[in-house]
Amino acid sequence: IHCVAPTVWAWGAWRRHRVAKSVDGLLCLFPFEPEWFEPLGVKTAFIGHPEAFNPAYDAPRRPDPASAPHIVMLPGSRRSEIRHILPPMLAGFEMLRDSFPEITATIPTLPRIADSIEASCAATASAEAISIDQDEGALFRALGSGHAVLAASGTVTLQTALYGAPGVACYIAPALSAAIGRRLVSMDRVILPNALLGREVYPFLFQERASAPALAGAMRQVLSDAEAGRRAANDAEDLRKMLRGGAGSFEAGVVEAMADWLGPPSR
């Protein structure tokens, strides 16, 4: 029995045939995953996603809508990502200051990459308006005061959507990686909240579309939309219901699936 299905729905659909030959059962984190494997004779069960059970999402803090705009920038967790994604994010932030002179930003990050982020921010004219938080709990602390997020694609977009933060997603990769990605990756499924809800929770700007002016324009639109926060809160509620799968906890979902297959645990 294998827990966590390979993301064949995003790229490499052919991999599901290998999975079908090597497992008796598959525990899935997303509700649409069983349909990828059941036609191949794989016994599957949707068990919910552990992130959805985080109590931080049940009563998220919200910034004062009347306060000066504050955004959360999430340029990724790898140095290679930061090298490509953070510069246009910072340049876009400087452009946003033309429309919102009092705007500020926080970059929650990890200690191992904080030095790279600090150096990049220090080299900009907006350094004094950007704070960097590398302490434990940085992400949720930042989201609690942010009016919008500008996030690199990845699991973090699921976290920000579950929290109910409106915003924009983006990604920039080396040219060769981007070319390969365009051939192998289903771009409409890259941003998990979009794929799960079947609607655009976060607009996704990829590669040449993720220029500084484009990022600034997309964020300007979010910050100027009085309904963005309400829609994001509704999206968050829909995601939590979907990804909890009716179970009281992630562990309960696993136990229920295993009991259906193997019988109740012995006492």
Helices and strands as residue ranges (DSSP letters): E 2-3, H 15-22, E 25-28, H 34-37, G 38-40, E 43-46, G 50-53, G 55-57, E 70-74, H 79-99, E 104-108, H 114-122, G 127-129, E 130-133, H 138-143, E 148-152, H 155-163, E 167-171, H 175-184, G 187-189, H 192-197, E 204-206, G 207-209, H 212-224, H 228-244, H 250-262
